[in-house]
């Protein structure tokens, strides 16, 4: 069976290794598990794959209390009780009160979809294995009605993780894995150009030099990410700032550092004469 190969999009730049991982998952029809520090473009990768392959994106943001069952469907008993007291609909029709979750919606779709399961490591340890059980079967039964929902086409599944906790080995065995490395300066320059095509080269060079110097500071709890760099440059442009130098103070530092401890670490490094080295 042939399939369309993913090569990135105009707004999402990729590496050869990332493209290989995506295409491997597509060929094997297995979930793609993507790890990387926050801000490295894991969620945007799923959006780019959906755009490139022409698939509808279904986003499932995982919370600490999320269960696999929640992704299939929920039975809205509260709405049914309300309708029985105040509504004029047929409350005997239970199907009216079955609401598909993101996983159930992807199974019930008429065509192929891309299901993004975002930040899977936020849920409890049982969630990943329960999730893969449902993805393997590609079908489920609505207990309240007896209806069986069978996927017409297997969805493309992208699962993201911030590595907040270890995932079960059984889960990892059934996924294609890729770790998104933080972009080096050359790739980051290209990424910034996508978002700020008219940026002056001098400001780009100085912004990148300062950005990576700050990331190299010891003691940061949250190092600034790609998205924060792009936002910071947008603020610099809007303020009409044409040059940034660490030695002259950093304008709009709060766009890069988001924790009080990190702002203190930066201030201490500069006040002691140990400025971040660009």
KEKE-3310 file (N, C-alpha, C; in steps of 0.2 Angstrom, whole numbers, plus 5000, padded with zeros to 4 digits):
npx = (5004:5003:5007:5005:5020:5026:5032:5034:5028:5025:5025:5029:5044:5055:5066:5076:5076:5064:5055:5056:5052:5039:5034:5037:5028:5016:5017:5017:5005:5004:5003:5011:5023:5028:5041:5048:5055:5044:5037:5044:5037:5028:5014:5011:5017:5007:4997:5003:5005:4992:4987:4996:4992:4979:4969:4956:4958:4957:4957:4963:4965:4974:4970:4974:4964:4959:4951:4952:4940:4933:4937:4930:4915:4902:4888:4876:4868:4863:4858:4848:4840:4836:4829:4818:4811:4809:4810:4804:4807:4810:4814:4815:4823:4838:4850:4851:4857:4870:4886:4900:4917:4934:4941:4930:4924:4933:4933:4920:4920:4917:4927:4945:4954:4965:4970:4975:4983:4986:4999:5000:5006:5001:4990:4984:4994:4988:4981:4988:4989:4976:4971:4978:4973:4960:4963:4969:4959:4950:4936:4921:4908:4893:4887:4875:4866:4869:4874:4887:4902:4912:4927:4929:4941:4957:4963:4976:4987:4994:5004:5008:5021:5028:5037:5034:5032:5036:5032:5022:5031:5024:5016:5025:5031:5022:5022:5028:5043:5049:5060:5060:5073:5079:5079:5094:5105:5105:5094:5084:5085:5080:5067:5062:5062:5052:5041:5044:5047:5052:5061:5075:5092:5102:5095:5090:5101:5107:5096:5095:5108:5107:5096:5100:5110:5104:5096:5107:5110:5114:5103:5090:5073:5063:5067:5068:5057:5055:5042:5042:5053:5049:5038:5044:5052:5042:5037:5048:5049:5037:5039:5048:5062:5078:5090:5098:5106:5115:5123:5118:5106:5090:5077:5059:5060:5052:5044:5052:5057:5047:5046:5048:5059:5068:5069:5076:5088:5093:5095:5105:5115:5119:5122:5133:5143:5144:5138:5127:5135:5136)
npy = (4994:5011:5027:5044:5054:5063:5079:5091:5108:5124:5133:5125:5119:5105:5092:5079:5067:5069:5069:5056:5048:5052:5047:5034:5030:5032:5023:5011:5012:5015:5023:5039:5044:5058:5067:5080:5096:5108:5119:5116:5113:5102:5100:5108:5100:5090:5097:5102:5090:5086:5096:5094:5082:5083:5081:5080:5088:5082:5086:5081:5086:5081:5078:5077:5069:5062:5049:5034:5030:5042:5047:5040:5040:5050:5048:5059:5061:5071:5081:5074:5072:5085:5088:5079:5085:5099:5100:5097:5086:5069:5060:5046:5042:5037:5039:5052:5058:5053:5057:5059:5057:5063:5052:5043:5051:5051:5038:5037:5045:5049:5049:5048:5054:5065:5061:5070:5067:5075:5078:5066:5061:5067:5061:5047:5032:5021:5025:5026:5013:5008:5016:5012:5000:5002:5009:4999:4990:4998:5000:5001:4998:5006:5006:5009:5009:4998:5000:4998:5005:5007:5010:5017:5020:5019:5031:5043:5044:5055:5057:5067:5071:5078:5072:5071:5060:5043:5032:5017:5002:4993:5001:5010:5001:4999:5010:5022:5031:5048:5060:5077:5087:5102:5117:5121:5135:5138:5132:5138:5151:5149:5146:5157:5166:5161:5166:5179:5187:5199:5203:5212:5208:5211:5212:5200:5192:5197:5195:5181:5177:5183:5176:5162:5163:5166:5155:5146:5149:5145:5137:5140:5137:5136:5136:5148:5146:5141:5147:5157:5165:5169:5177:5187:5193:5198:5208:5216:5221:5228:5238:5245:5243:5241:5235:5223:5220:5210:5216:5229:5228:5219:5221:5219:5207:5199:5192:5182:5175:5167:5164:5169:5165:5163:5175:5181:5174:5178:5191:5191:5184:5194:5205:5201:5201:5190:5188:5181:5171:5175)
npz = (5000:4996:5002:5006:5008:5022:5022:5029:5031:5024:5035:5045:5049:5046:5051:5044:5052:5059:5049:5044:5056:5056:5044:5045:5056:5048:5038:5046:5052:5065:5082:5083:5095:5102:5110:5119:5125:5132:5120:5109:5098:5097:5097:5086:5076:5074:5069:5057:5050:5048:5040:5029:5024:5022:5032:5044:5059:5076:5092:5107:5122:5136:5153:5171:5177:5166:5157:5147:5143:5143:5132:5122:5124:5132:5143:5144:5158:5166:5157:5151:5162:5165:5153:5155:5164:5160:5147:5129:5122:5116:5129:5130:5120:5121:5113:5110:5120:5121:5119:5109:5113:5109:5104:5101:5091:5081:5077:5073:5062:5045:5036:5035:5049:5059:5075:5089:5103:5117:5128:5135:5146:5157:5163:5173:5177:5171:5160:5147:5143:5143:5133:5121:5120:5115:5103:5096:5094:5087:5088:5097:5109:5113:5129:5134:5123:5115:5103:5091:5087:5073:5066:5051:5044:5049:5060:5059:5072:5084:5098:5111:5123:5138:5145:5159:5167:5168:5154:5152:5147:5138:5132:5125:5117:5106:5099:5087:5090:5093:5098:5099:5096:5103:5093:5084:5081:5067:5062:5070:5066:5053:5056:5063:5053:5045:5053:5054:5041:5036:5045:5051:5047:5056:5069:5070:5071:5083:5092:5092:5097:5110:5115:5115:5124:5136:5138:5141:5154:5171:5183:5178:5179:5169:5154:5140:5126:5109:5104:5113:5110:5097:5100:5108:5098:5090:5099:5101:5087:5086:5096:5090:5092:5087:5090:5101:5116:5128:5138:5138:5145:5145:5135:5138:5145:5151:5142:5138:5150:5162:5175:5192:5199:5189:5183:5193:5194:5182:5184:5195:5188:5179:5188:5195:5186:5178:5165:5154:5142:5125)
capx = (5000:5007:5005:5008:5025:5026:5038:5033:5024:5028:5025:5032:5050:5056:5072:5076:5074:5057:5051:5057:5048:5032:5033:5037:5021:5011:5018:5015:4999:5005:5004:5018:5024:5033:5043:5052:5053:5038:5039:5048:5032:5025:5007:5011:5018:5001:4993:5006:5003:4985:4987:4999:4989:4972:4965:4953:4962:4953:4962:4961:4970:4974:4971:4976:4958:4956:4951:4951:4933:4930:4938:4925:4909:4899:4881:4874:4862:4861:4854:4842:4835:4833:4824:4812:4807:4808:4811:4799:4810:4809:4819:4816:4828:4845:4855:4851:4861:4877:4891:4906:4923:4938:4942:4924:4923:4938:4931:4914:4920:4916:4934:4951:4956:4971:4969:4981:4982:4991:5002:4998:5009:4997:4985:4987:4998:4983:4978:4991:4988:4969:4971:4981:4968:4955:4966:4970:4952:4946:4929:4919:4901:4890:4884:4868:4861:4871:4877:4894:4905:4918:4931:4929:4948:4961:4965:4983:4987:5000:5003:5013:5023:5033:5041:5033:5032:5038:5026:5023:5034:5019:5013:5031:5032:5017:5022:5034:5045:5053:5062:5062:5078:5079:5083:5101:5104:5104:5087:5080:5085:5075:5060:5060:5061:5045:5036:5045:5051:5055:5066:5082:5097:5106:5091:5089:5107:5107:5091:5097:5113:5104:5091:5104:5114:5099:5095:5113:5111:5113:5098:5084:5068:5060:5071:5063:5056:5054:5037:5043:5057:5045:5034:5049:5054:5037:5037:5054:5048:5032:5042:5053:5069:5082:5096:5097:5113:5114:5126:5114:5099:5086:5070:5054:5063:5046:5042:5056:5057:5041:5046:5051:5066:5072:5071:5081:5094:5096:5098:5111:5121:5122:5125:5139:5148:5144:5133:5127:5140:5132)
capy = (5000:5017:5033:5051:5055:5070:5083:5097:5113:5131:5136:5120:5116:5099:5088:5072:5062:5070:5067:5049:5046:5053:5042:5027:5029:5032:5016:5005:5013:5015:5030:5043:5047:5064:5070:5086:5101:5113:5125:5113:5112:5095:5101:5111:5095:5086:5102:5102:5083:5086:5101:5092:5076:5085:5077:5084:5087:5081:5088:5078:5088:5076:5081:5072:5065:5059:5041:5032:5030:5049:5049:5036:5044:5051:5048:5065:5060:5078:5084:5070:5073:5092:5088:5076:5090:5105:5100:5094:5081:5062:5058:5039:5041:5038:5041:5059:5060:5050:5062:5056:5060:5064:5045:5041:5055:5049:5032:5038:5050:5046:5049:5047:5060:5064:5062:5072:5065:5080:5078:5060:5060:5071:5056:5042:5027:5016:5028:5025:5006:5008:5020:5008:4994:5005:5010:4992:4987:5002:4999:5001:4998:5011:5001:5011:5008:4992:5002:4997:5010:5004:5015:5016:5021:5020:5038:5045:5046:5058:5057:5071:5070:5082:5068:5072:5054:5037:5029:5010:4998:4990:5007:5012:4996:4999:5017:5025:5037:5053:5066:5083:5091:5110:5119:5124:5142:5138:5130:5143:5156:5148:5146:5164:5169:5160:5170:5186:5187:5205:5205:5214:5203:5213:5211:5193:5189:5199:5191:5174:5177:5184:5170:5156:5165:5166:5147:5143:5151:5140:5138:5141:5132:5135:5140:5151:5141:5144:5151:5163:5169:5172:5182:5192:5197:5202:5214:5221:5225:5233:5244:5249:5242:5238:5231:5221:5218:5208:5221:5235:5226:5216:5224:5214:5201:5195:5188:5176:5171:5167:5162:5174:5163:5164:5183:5183:5171:5182:5197:5189:5183:5200:5210:5198:5201:5184:5189:5175:5172:5173)
capz = (5000:4995:5006:5005:5013:5025:5021:5032:5027:5023:5041:5050:5046:5049:5050:5041:5057:5061:5043:5044:5061:5054:5038:5048:5059:5043:5035:5050:5055:5073:5085:5084:5101:5101:5116:5119:5130:5130:5116:5103:5092:5097:5095:5079:5072:5072:5065:5051:5047:5046:5034:5023:5022:5021:5036:5049:5066:5082:5097:5114:5128:5142:5160:5176:5178:5160:5157:5140:5142:5142:5125:5118:5124:5139:5143:5148:5162:5168:5152:5151:5168:5164:5148:5157:5169:5157:5139:5126:5117:5118:5133:5129:5115:5124:5109:5110:5126:5120:5116:5108:5115:5103:5101:5098:5086:5076:5075:5069:5056:5038:5032:5039:5053:5063:5082:5093:5110:5119:5134:5138:5153:5163:5166:5178:5173:5167:5154:5141:5141:5141:5127:5116:5119:5111:5097:5093:5092:5082:5088:5104:5110:5118:5133:5135:5118:5112:5096:5090:5083:5070:5062:5043:5042:5055:5061:5061:5079:5086:5105:5114:5130:5140:5149:5166:5170:5163:5151:5152:5142:5134:5128:5121:5111:5101:5096:5084:5095:5091:5102:5095:5099:5103:5087:5084:5078:5060:5061:5073:5061:5048:5060:5064:5046:5043:5056:5054:5035:5035:5051:5049:5049:5063:5075:5070:5074:5090:5096:5093:5102:5117:5117:5117:5130:5142:5139:5144:5161:5176:5188:5176:5180:5163:5149:5135:5120:5102:5104:5117:5105:5091:5103:5110:5093:5088:5103:5099:5081:5087:5100:5086:5094:5081:5092:5108:5119:5135:5142:5139:5148:5140:5134:5138:5147:5154:5136:5138:5156:5165:5182:5196:5201:5183:5182:5199:5191:5176:5187:5199:5184:5176:5193:5197:5181:5175:5160:5149:5136:5118)
cpx = (5004:5003:5009:5014:5024:5032:5038:5029:5028:5029:5028:5038:5052:5064:5071:5074:5067:5053:5051:5052:5041:5030:5033:5030:5016:5011:5015:5008:4999:5005:5011:5018:5030:5034:5047:5050:5048:5041:5043:5043:5029:5018:5006:5013:5012:4997:4996:5005:4996:4984:4990:4996:4982:4967:4962:4956:4957:4958:4959:4966:4969:4975:4973:4970:4956:4957:4950:4944:4930:4932:4933:4918:4907:4892:4879:4867:4859:4856:4847:4837:4832:4828:4818:4808:4805:4807:4805:4801:4808:4815:4820:4822:4835:4850:4856:4856:4868:4881:4898:4912:4928:4940:4936:4923:4927:4936:4924:4914:4919:4922:4939:4952:4963:4969:4975:4979:4987:4992:4999:5000:5006:4992:4989:4991:4994:4981:4981:4989:4981:4968:4973:4976:4963:4957:4967:4964:4949:4939:4927:4911:4898:4885:4876:4863:4863:4874:4884:4897:4911:4921:4931:4937:4951:4964:4973:4983:4994:4999:5009:5015:5028:5037:5041:5033:5034:5032:5027:5027:5030:5017:5019:5032:5028:5017:5028:5036:5049:5054:5064:5067:5077:5082:5090:5100:5102:5096:5082:5080:5080:5067:5058:5059:5054:5040:5037:5050:5054:5059:5073:5087:5101:5102:5090:5095:5108:5102:5092:5103:5111:5100:5095:5108:5110:5098:5101:5114:5110:5107:5091:5079:5064:5064:5066:5063:5056:5048:5038:5048:5053:5041:5038:5051:5048:5036:5042:5052:5042:5034:5047:5061:5073:5089:5095:5104:5112:5117:5122:5107:5095:5079:5065:5056:5057:5043:5046:5056:5050:5040:5050:5058:5070:5074:5077:5088:5097:5099:5104:5117:5124:5125:5132:5145:5148:5138:5133:5131:5136:5136)
cpy = (5006:5022:5039:5052:5062:5073:5090:5102:5119:5134:5131:5117:5110:5097:5082:5067:5063:5067:5059:5045:5046:5048:5035:5025:5028:5025:5010:5006:5013:5022:5033:5046:5052:5067:5076:5091:5105:5118:5122:5111:5105:5095:5103:5105:5091:5091:5102:5095:5083:5090:5098:5086:5077:5081:5082:5082:5087:5081:5085:5080:5084:5080:5075:5067:5061:5052:5040:5032:5036:5050:5045:5040:5045:5050:5054:5064:5066:5081:5080:5071:5080:5092:5084:5080:5096:5105:5097:5089:5074:5060:5050:5037:5042:5041:5049:5062:5056:5055:5059:5060:5061:5057:5043:5045:5053:5043:5033:5042:5046:5045:5048:5054:5059:5066:5064:5071:5069:5079:5072:5058:5063:5066:5051:5036:5022:5019:5026:5018:5005:5011:5016:5002:4996:5006:5004:4989:4991:5001:4999:5001:5003:5006:5003:5010:5001:4994:5001:5002:5008:5009:5013:5016:5022:5027:5038:5047:5049:5059:5061:5070:5075:5078:5069:5066:5049:5034:5021:5007:4996:4996:5009:5007:4996:5006:5018:5031:5042:5058:5072:5087:5099:5112:5122:5131:5143:5137:5135:5149:5156:5148:5153:5168:5167:5164:5178:5187:5193:5208:5207:5209:5204:5211:5203:5190:5190:5195:5184:5173:5178:5178:5164:5157:5164:5158:5144:5145:5145:5142:5140:5136:5131:5139:5142:5146:5145:5149:5158:5168:5173:5178:5188:5196:5201:5209:5219:5225:5230:5239:5248:5248:5238:5234:5229:5218:5216:5213:5227:5234:5223:5218:5218:5207:5196:5191:5182:5172:5172:5165:5168:5172:5164:5171:5184:5180:5175:5188:5196:5188:5189:5205:5207:5198:5195:5184:5183:5176:5170:5169)
cpz = (5000:5000:5004:5010:5015:5024:5024:5028:5027:5030:5047:5047:5050:5048:5047:5046:5059:5055:5043:5050:5059:5049:5040:5052:5054:5040:5039:5053:5063:5075:5085:5090:5101:5108:5115:5124:5128:5125:5110:5097:5091:5094:5088:5074:5069:5068:5058:5047:5044:5040:5028:5020:5020:5025:5041:5056:5071:5088:5104:5119:5134:5148:5165:5178:5172:5160:5149:5138:5140:5134:5120:5118:5131:5138:5148:5152:5164:5163:5151:5156:5167:5159:5150:5162:5165:5150:5136:5121:5120:5122:5133:5124:5118:5120:5108:5115:5126:5116:5115:5110:5108:5100:5098:5091:5080:5073:5071:5063:5050:5034:5037:5043:5056:5070:5086:5100:5114:5126:5138:5145:5159:5166:5170:5173:5169:5161:5148:5138:5139:5134:5121:5115:5114:5104:5093:5090:5087:5082:5096:5104:5115:5122:5134:5129:5114:5105:5096:5085:5080:5066:5055:5041:5048:5055:5061:5068:5081:5094:5107:5121:5132:5145:5157:5170:5165:5161:5151:5146:5136:5129:5123:5115:5105:5098:5092:5088:5091:5096:5098:5099:5098:5097:5088:5081:5071:5059:5064:5069:5056:5050:5061:5058:5044:5046:5056:5047:5034:5040:5048:5051:5055:5069:5075:5074:5082:5095:5097:5098:5109:5120:5119:5123:5136:5143:5142:5151:5166:5180:5185:5177:5173:5158:5143:5129:5114:5101:5107:5113:5100:5094:5105:5104:5090:5092:5102:5092:5082:5091:5096:5088:5088:5083:5100:5110:5126:5140:5143:5142:5142:5140:5134:5140:5149:5148:5136:5144:5160:5172:5186:5198:5195:5182:5188:5197:5186:5179:5191:5194:5181:5181:5195:5192:5177:5170:5156:5143:5129:5114)
residu = (UNK:UNK:UNK:UNK:UNK:UNK:UNK:UNK:UNK:UNK:UNK:UNK:UNK:UNK:UNK:UNK:UNK:UNK:UNK:UNK:UNK:UNK:UNK:UNK:UNK:UNK:UNK:UNK:UNK:UNK:UNK:UNK:UNK:UNK:UNK:UNK:UNK:UNK:UNK:UNK:UNK:UNK:UNK:UNK:UNK:UNK:UNK:UNK:UNK:UNK:UNK:UNK:UNK:UNK:UNK:UNK:UNK:UNK:UNK:UNK:UNK:UNK:UNK:UNK:UNK:UNK:UNK:UNK:UNK:UNK:UNK:UNK:UNK:UNK:UNK:UNK:UNK:UNK:UNK:UNK:UNK:UNK:UNK:UNK:UNK:UNK:UNK:UNK:UNK:UNK:UNK:UNK:UNK:UNK:UNK:UNK:UNK:UNK:UNK:UNK:UNK:UNK:UNK:UNK:UNK:UNK:UNK:UNK:UNK:UNK:UNK:UNK:UNK:UNK:UNK:UNK:UNK:UNK:UNK:UNK:UNK:UNK:UNK:UNK:UNK:UNK:UNK:UNK:UNK:UNK:UNK:UNK:UNK:UNK:UNK:UNK:UNK:UNK:UNK:UNK:UNK:UNK:UNK:UNK:UNK:UNK:UNK:UNK:UNK:UNK:UNK:UNK:UNK:UNK:UNK:UNK:UNK:UNK:UNK:UNK:UNK:UNK:UNK:UNK:UNK:UNK:UNK:UNK:UNK:UNK:UNK:UNK:UNK:UNK:UNK:UNK:UNK:UNK:UNK:UNK:UNK:UNK:UNK:UNK:UNK:UNK:UNK:UNK:UNK:UNK:UNK:UNK:UNK:UNK:UNK:UNK:UNK:UNK:UNK:UNK:UNK:UNK:UNK:UNK:UNK:UNK:UNK:UNK:UNK:UNK:UNK:UNK:UNK:UNK:UNK:UNK:UNK:UNK:UNK:UNK:UNK:UNK:UNK:UNK:UNK:UNK:UNK:UNK:UNK:UNK:UNK:UNK:UNK:UNK:UNK:UNK:UNK:UNK:UNK:UNK:UNK:UNK:UNK:UNK:UNK:UNK:UNK:UNK:UNK:UNK:UNK:UNK:UNK:UNK:UNK:UNK:UNK:UNK:UNK:UNK:UNK:UNK:UNK:UNK:UNK:UNK:UNK:UNK:UNK:UNK:UNK:UNK:UNK:UNK:UNK:UNK:UNK:UNK)
# end
